[in-house]
Amino acid sequence: MKLHFFTTLITWLIPVIVLAQSALEPGFEMLEQGNFAKAEAFFESVLKKEPGQVTARICYGRAVGLNGSPQKALDVFANLQKEFPDNMEIALNKAEAFMWSQDYAKARKMFDQLLLRDSLNFSATLGAANARAASKEYSAALPLINRALKKEPDNNNAQVSKKFILLGLANLKKKEWLYSAAHEYLDTVELMFPGDKHARLLRSDVFLSEQKYREAHKLFRQLVQDSVEVTRAYSGLSYTSLLLQKKKSALTFARLALESLEKPSPDTILQLNTSMQYVNALGVNRRFDKAFDFLKDLEAQFGTSLTIQNARARMHVWNNEFEKAEELYEELLEEYPPSFDLLMGMVDTKRAGQKLDEAIRYLNQARKISPDQPDAFRLWQQLMLADRPFFELGGSQLTDIGGNIGQNLYARIDLGRMGKFRPFIEGKNWQASNEESTDPAIQNTLIAGTSIQLNSKMKVNIKGGAVVFEGLDSVNQLSPVFALNFNFLLGKYHNFDLGFSQELHHYTADLVRNGIMRNQLTVSYNFAAPTRLGLYTSYGKTFQSDGNSQQSMFASIYYRLLDSPVLKTGLNYNLMGFDQQKPELYFSPRSSQATEVFLQFSSDQSPRKKFIYQAFISVGMQRVFTNTPQRTNRIDLSIGYRIKPNLEISASFQAGNTVQSSISGYAYKNAGMKLQYRLPVPDKKLPENNPL
């Protein structure tokens, strides 16, 4: 939902300086009260009796002009001006008639000419300001309206005109992303008109543009409390609740917005916008059947419209029905001229379907239409930054109660997305030692690979390289390694992975020197239900170069308690075992099983987040072969800070005593740090040639 602000120019009533005759008083009152049709009929009847009455002719011209016939009013004033070419009041009324006909250039020119005749004339000064404001030349209008108010500081019409000039300036500053300046203009309006609804609605829009969602939410709540624009305020509360990840609140406020509408509503645009916010709230709460039924009801009431069709396509996207959404958007783009909302809908569809180049092309076209739209620019920044090459440098140290020490350093260069491909190069250095030995074993790895997004439902990861290590004979040896993984999206909620990978054992110094190759086949499945429930399972079979083999199975069922921050809880079960037991070299029980309950707490990954964190805590029981069961615990903590959008530093810590977490079978601790730098995104300038 977008709350739009429309500036309304309040025209002023120039006093007709005449010795009012009592017979004309009813007509004057009709003009002042805005009863223009009655005023037109009244003065028309006067002129039938007294066709030469100048005051009645002026008032008649005003009545017909304000009653929707500005050209007829211009004819009246033009005839009067021929008879009285030097009459200031007639000239002022004619200039104002140009305003009624929306010919602001002629109005401005005429008011300026009148100011040359009389630079202190209040009405001419006010008219010149209003003519500029109507043309959205607010900066030029402001000094003129200040001059008028200096002459008549208590004039209500001039005060109202200044209010809308300041609102216009605030809106311009919002579009220029100069939010502090926008708030300053709005502060001035609220000093003049405390609690002004136009200023408060526009301020909420400024808050939304600068991503101050809590401030906007607070302001909408105040509007509801003050019974000001209640329907718009409830819709605003629903929208900000969505942005703050408060999904249930969003639906509650959207319902209240619908209930607050007049029945029947005279404002169909307001009714439709309010209904769209309700549809969005249903969608984020994954109540898609109800959302689609509501859209059908809206079509029965309003007919087929772009707004309703756009909402239907959006629900298909959110419901993971990307093909349906894309087909509908393509039909709409053929039927209607491209609009910002329609193009942005296509952007979301292409992104969801992993068609990122097409998404960026549609986004560029949308930004051509609305170059000052901040959300579109931020999305463009986000997509461009995600595609940029980056460099990552990290290190960690692992220790366990068996005296083993492992130090890991790595560097990764990601070359950025190149169409469907995302190639990278990675180097690792692992140094393993033991407290009882001063002779470490070193393993160096160099890997190159790429991910390949074949289509919206299939992704391939492939990499290969070589590992150099010091063998048992103290001679460096080289071993090639390879990995291949397929990821499939099956339906709307199912993910399936199939992979093969090779790696050398490296946990302890003896394992590094033995150069045992592990060839592992893995299969995993993840079900993310439309409700908060989820399931993950995996199975692995590993064949080792020392003749041993391992089987492992893992299953997890979890429930999402909160969406932002993310809070999950669940139950994990792990079963693994080796065909041969080689305890002198590595932990290799015939069987080991563990069960644990866990709690996971993490921040959302919004690009505007400065701090990123995750905490995983679990407790449970494990049993190794026929040994006595023992209690287990695990903890995994990480925290990161985005110094800039393209520069991030993070630290992590893991500790536990589960045998599945350490090849040695000992309780362990691992601490590390990582620095990631992405090449910066170019400035906000639009591409010279629109690719669509």
N, C-alpha and C positions, 0 to 999 in steps of 0.2 A: 504494500500500500504506500502511496505517496500522497502526502497532504499538500495540495497546491494552494498557492496564495494568489488571489486575483485583485489587482489594484483597481479601485473604483474612483473615478474623478468626480468629486462633489462640485457641481457647478454652483455658482453664487448668483444671487438675485440682486441685480444692480437697482438701487432705489431710483424710482422715477421722481425727480425733483420738480414737483408741480404743486400747486395749491389744490389739493385733492377735493373734488366735489363730492358731497355726501352721496350722490347718486351712484358713484363708481366704487364706493367702499366695499360692497359685497364682492365685486370682482377682484379687488386687491386682496381680500381675505382668501378667496379661492386660489389665487396664485401663490400666496404665502403658505397655504396649507397643502399645496400640491394637487389640488383638484383642477387639473389643466383642461380636461374636456368641458367641465362646467364653466370654467373661466372663458374658454373659447366661445361657447354659446352665448355667454353673458355679454361679452364685448362685441360680438357680432351683432347682437340685437341693439346695442347702444349705437353702433356705427350706422345701422339702417336709419336711425332717427337723426344722428348727427355725424354724417360721413366726414366732416372736417375736424372732428375732435382729435387733436394730436395725442393727448394722453391715452385715449381709448385705442387709437391706432397702434401706439407703442405696446400697450398691454395686450392687444389682440395678437400682435406679432410674437410676443413672448409666449402667449398661450398656445398658439398653433405650433410654434417651434418645440416647446416642451411637451406637447402632446403627440410628437412623432412626425411632424411635417416641417423639418428644418428648411427645405428649399422654399416652401411657401412663406416662411418667416423671413427668409432672405429677400424675397420679392417685396414683402411689406416694408422692410427697412430700407431697401434700395430706393423705393419710391419716395419714402420719407426723406432720404438723404438728398434726393434731387431737389426737393422743395426746401430743405433746411440743411444745406451743405456744411455749415459750420457748427451744427448742433452736436455737442459732445455726447449727450445721452443717446442720441440715435446711433452715432458711430459706435459707441460701446456695445449697444444691443446688437448691432450688425456683426461686430467682431465675435460676440458670444454665439450668434447664430451659426457662424462658421464652426464653432466648437461643437454645437449640436449635430451638425452634419459631418463631424469627424474630419473636417478639412483643417487640420491643426496648423499646417504651414501658412495658410491664408490668415487664420486667426492670429497666429504669432506675428505675422508681418503687420497686420492692422493694429494690434495692441502696441507694437513697437513704434509705429507711426504716431499713435495717440500719445505715447510717452514723450515723443519729441515735441509735441505740442504743449504737454503739461507733465513734466517729469515727476510732479508730486501728486498726481491724480491717483487716489487709492484704488479705484476700480480698474483703471488701466494697468496698474502694477500687479494687482491680483490676477487679472486676466492674462497678462504676459507670463506670469509664473505658472498658471494652470495650463496654458497652451504648451509650454515646454514640458510640463509634467506629463501631459497627455501623449506627447511624443517620446516619453521615457528619457527626456533630457533632464534628469533630476538634479544633477550637479549645477546646471545653469538655472534651474528653477529655484533652488534654495536661497541664493542671495536676494532674488526678487521677492520671494514670499517673506523673507526677513525684513525687507524694506517696507512691505505693506503692513506687517505687524508692528513695526516701529511707529508707523503713522496711526494705526488703530489697534493697539495691543489686545483689546478685549473683543475684537470682531470674531465671532464664532466661525463664520465661513472661512476666513483666512486661517484660523487655527486648524480647522479640519483639513484644509488644503495642505498646510505644512505637515500635518500628520501623515497624509498619504505620500507626500514627497519624501519624507524620511523613511517611510516603509518601502518605497521604491528604491531608495538608496541602499537600505539594508538588504533588500532582495538582490540587488546588483552585486553587493559585496559578498553575499553568500555564493552567488554564481562564480565569482572570481576567487572563491575559497579564502577570502579575507574575513575570517569569522569574528575576530576581535572588533574590527570596524563595524561589522553588521550588528553586533551586540551594543556597541556604543550608540548607534542610531536608534536602536530599539529602546535603549535606556532613556533617551531623550523623549521618545514618544510616550513612554509610560510616566515620565515626569509631567508631561502636559496632560495626559489622559490616563490617570491611574487605573490599572486593571483592564486596559483596552484589549478587546478580544482579538483584533487583527494583529496587534503587536505580539500577543502571547502565542497565537497560532504560528506566526512567522518565526518567533524565537524557537518554538519546538522544532520547526523545520530546519533551522540553523543547527540546533543541537544534533539532529539526526544526520545532517550532512557532515558534521565534524566528529561523528561516531561517539557522541556523549549520550549514550542511550539511557543511562540512569537519570540524567538531568531532564531529558525529554519525558521520560516516564513520570517523573515527579511533577512536571508542569502539566501534563495531561490529567494527572490525578487532581491537581488544584482546580483545573477547569471543570471537572466533574463536580467537585465539592462546591464550586461557585455557581453551578448550573449554567455554565457558559458553553455553548456549542457542544452539548452533551454527547450527541451521536458521534461527532468527529473525535471528541476526546476519548470516548470508549474505544473507538477504532484505533486511535493512537496508542492507547494502553495495550491493546491486543498486539499491535505491531511491535512496540518496544519489548513486550514480553517475549515475542518470538525471537527478537534479536538478543535478548538476555537469556535465551534457552529455557524460559519458563513456559513450557508448552501448555500445561493445563490452565494456567492463568490466561494465556492467550485465547484459548477457546471460551473461557468464562467471560472475558471482556468483549469478545466478538459477539457472543449471544446478547449481552447487555446492550451493545450498540444496535443490534437488530431490534431489540425490544423497545428501544428509545425512539425509533423512527415513528413519525406520524403515520396513522393508518386512515386512508391511503396517503402515502408520502407525495407532496406536491413537487419535491425535488428528486427527479428520477436519477440524476447523476449521483447524488448523495446516496440514494438507496442502492444503486448498483455498486458503487465503491464500497459501501458498508457490507454488502453481500459478498463481494470478492474477498474482503478481509476474513469473513466467516469461513469461506471456502479454504483459504490459506491455513487458517487455524485448524480446521478439520484435517487438512492434509498433513501438517507437521505432527499431528497426533495420530496419524496413520489410520484415520477413519475414512478411507477412500470411498467405500460404498455409499456412505452418507453424503460425501462431497459430490459424487457424480449424480446422485438423486437430486440434490439441491440445485445443481446446475441445470438439470432437466426442468425443474420447476421454474427456474429463472427464465429459461428459453420459452416456456409456455406463457410467461408474463410479459417478457420484453422482446421476444422473437430472437432469432439467431443474430448475434452480434459478435464483433471482433473481441470485445472484452470477455465475453462468456467462453468463446472458443479458445482464447488464449489461456484462460484459467483451466479449461479441460485438458489442454496439452500439458500445462504445468503439473497437473495432478498425475498424468501419465508418467512424467519424468520422475516425480517424487516416489511413485509406486514402482519404480524400476522397469517401466514399460517403455523403454527408449525408442523402440521401432515405431510403436503407435504414436508417440509424441512427435517424432521426426516426420512421419507421414502427414500428420495433421498440420504441423508448422509449414511444411512445404505447400500444402493446399492453401493455407492462409496467405502465404507470401505471393502466391499466384493470384489470389482473389482480391487482396487489399494492397495498397501501396505500402512499402516498407515503413514501419514505425519503430520507435526506440524500444517499446515494450515487446513488440513482436520479435525483433531481432535479438533482444536479450534473452527471450525465451528459447530461441534457436541456439544461442550460445550455451545455455545450460544443458540443452539436449545433446549437443555435440560433445561437450565436456564429459557428460555422464557416459556417453558411448565411446569415450577415449579417442574421438576424432578431433584432436587438439588443434591441428592446423586450420581446419574448417571453423572451429570455435573462435580462433583468433581473427579469422577473416570477417566473420559476422560481427564480432566485437568491434573491429575497426570501423565497420559500416555503421554500427549503432553510435559510435563516438563521433562520427561525421555528422550525424543528425543532432546529437546533444553533446557537444564537446565539453560543456561545463558540468556534466553529470559526474559527481565525485565517486559514486559507487562503481560506475563503469570504468573509470580510470583506475580505481584500486584493484578491480578484477583484472584489468589489463596488466597492471604491475605484477600482480600475483602470478598470472599465467606466464608472463615473460620471465619473471625471476625463477620460477620452477624449471623453465627450459634452459636456463643459463648454465654454462660450465661452472664447476666448483672444485675447490681444493679442500681436502680434509686431512687433518693431522691429529693423531691421537696416541695415547699411551696408557698402560695399566700395569699394575703389579698384583700378582696373586700369591697368597701364602696359605698353607694348611698346617694342621697340627702334626703332620708327619715330617715337618721340616722342609718341605718342598717350596721352592720360590720360583716363580715365573714372571719374567718381565717382557712385555709386549710393546713394540713401537710399530706404528703403521702410517702410511701415507697413501692417499687415494686421490686420483685426478679423474673427475667425471667430465667428459667432453661435452655434455649438454645433449639435449634431445635433437636428433637429426631425422625428422619425419617419424618413422616407426621405430627407429633405432635410438639407443642411448648407450654409447660405448664408454668404457672406463679402463683405467690402468691402476693397479694396486700393488704396493710393496709392503711386506711385513718382515719384521725381525723379532724372533722369539729366542729368549735366552733362559734356559732352565738350569737350575742348580739346587743344591741341598745344603742345609746348614752344616752338615758334617763334611762337606766336600767343597773345596775352593775351585774346583775345575768345572766351569759351566759348559753346557752344550748349547750350540747355537744353530738355529734353523732359519734360513732366509727364503722368502717366497716372493715370486714375481708373477702376477696374474693379469691377464687382459680378458675383457669380455664385453658383452652387451646384453641389454634387454631388448626384446622385439615385441611390440604391441601389434600382433597380427590383425586383430579386429577387436570389437567391443567385448568379445567373449573368450578370447584366448591370448595369452601372453607367454613368451618363451624367454628364459634366462639361460645364457650359455657363457661359459668362461673356461679358460685353460691357461696353463703356465708351467712353471717349474719350481721345484723346491731343492735348495742346496743345503746339505747338512753334513756334519762331521760324523763319519761312521765309527764302528767299533775299532777299526784299525787306524783311527786318527787321520784317515784320508777323506777329503771332501767327496761327497757323492751327490749326484743329481738325479732327481726323480720327477717325471712329468705328472701333472695332475689335471683333472678335467671334471667339469660339472655341467649338467643339463637339467633344466626344470621346466615343466609345463604347468601352467595355471589355467583352469577352465572355469568360466562362470556358467553354471547350469541352472537355468531358470532365474527367478528373481532373488532367491535367498540362499542358493547353494554354491559353494566353491569347492573345487576339487583340484588337488595338486599331485603330480607324479614327477619324481625326480631321481636322478643318479648323481652321486658325487664321490670324489676321491679326496682323501686327505691323509697326511702322515701323522701318526701318533706323536704328540709333542709335549705332553703334560710334564713329565719328569726328564731329567738329564739322560737316564738310561733309555727311556722310550725314544728320545731324539736320536740317540746313537744307534739304536736297533733299526730305525727306518722302516717301521711296520706300516704298510699301506692299508688303509681302510677303504673298501669299495662298498658304498651304501646305496641301497634302493629304498626309497621312501614313498609312501602313499598317505595323503591326508585329506580330510573332508571337514568343511566348516558349514554349519547351518545357522544363519542369522535370521531368526524368526521375525515377522513383522511386529510381534509382541516383544517383550523385553528379554525373552528367553533365548539362549544360544547353546550350541553344541559344537565341540571340536574333537576330532579323533585322528590318530595317526598310527601308522605301523611302519616299522623299519627292519630291514634285514641287511646285516653287514657281513661281508666276507673279507678276512684279513690275510695279508701275505704270509703270516706266520702259521697259517693253517687253521686258525681259530675262526669262529663265527659268532655273531650276536643277533638276538632278536629283541625287539622292544615294541611295546604298545603303550599308547597314552590316550586317555579319554578325559574330557573336561566338560562339565555342564555348568553354565553360569547364568546369572540373572543381573540385568542392568538396573540398579536402583535409582541413579541420577544420570542426567544427560550432560549437564554443565555445572560444575566439573563432573567428569565421568566417575561414577562409583559402581563397581561391579563386585559381586560375591559369587562363589561357586565351590564346586567339589572337583578335585583332580584325582585320577587313579593312574598309576604307572606300574608296568610290569616289564621286567627285562631279565635276560639271562645269557650266559655264554656256554658254548658246547664244551669248551675245555677250560680248566681252571689253571691260571698262571699267576698266582698271587705274588711270586717273587718279582714280577715285572709290572703288572698292573692289576687293578681290582677287577676280577672276572668271576663273580659268583655264578653258581648253576642257575639260581633264580633269586630274584629280589622284587618285592612289590611294596608299594607305598600308596597311602591315601592321605589326602590333606584337604583342608578347607582353606579358602583364601579370601582376601579382601584386596581389591585393587582400586587405587584412587589416582586420578590424573587430570591435568588441565586439558581443555580443548585445544586444538591445534590452530586456532584462528591466527592469521598472519599479523593481526594487530597486538597479539599477546607479547609482552616483553619477557615475562617469566614463564618457563615451561617446566612442568614437574610431573613425576610419576612415582608412586609408592606401591609396592607389592609386598604383602605380608601373608605368610601361611603357617599353619601348625597342623601336625598330623602324626601318623604312625607309619613305621616301615619295618619290614622283616626281611632279613637276608638269609635265604635258604631256610634252614631249620633253627636258626638262632632265635633268641628271645626277642620279641618285638621291642622297638625303642621309639621314643618320641622324636619328632622331627620339627624343624623350623627353618624357614627361609625368609630372607628379606632382600628386596631389590629396590634401591632408591636411585633416582636421577633428578637432576635439576639443571636447567639451562637458562641462559640469559641472551636475548637478542640485542646486541649492542647497536646494530643497525639491521634493517631488513635483510641485508645480505651478509651479515657477520654475526656468528653465534658461537658461544662458548658454553660447554656443559661439563658436568662432573657426575660420576656414578659410583655406587657402592653396592656390592652384593656379599651376602654371607649366608651360610647354611650348613646343615649336616646331613642332607639327603644324599644317598649314594648315587643317585642318577645325575647329580649336578657336578660330580667330580670323579674323574677316571681313577683317582687314587682311593676313593671311598672314604676319605677323611673330611672332617669339617674344614671349611675353607673361608677365606675372605678375599675379596677382589675390589680394588679401587682404581678408578681411571679418570682421565680427562680427555676432552676432544675439542678441537677448534675447527670451524667450518667457515670458509669464505667463498661466496659466489661472486662472479663478475657482476657489477652493478647493471641495473636496467637503464636504458636510455631515458631521456626526459620525456615529458608528456606530449611532445609534439606528435601530431597525427601523421601517418604515412602520406607522402605526396600523392600516390596513386592508390585509389581504393581497389583492392584486389577482387572485389565482387562486382 
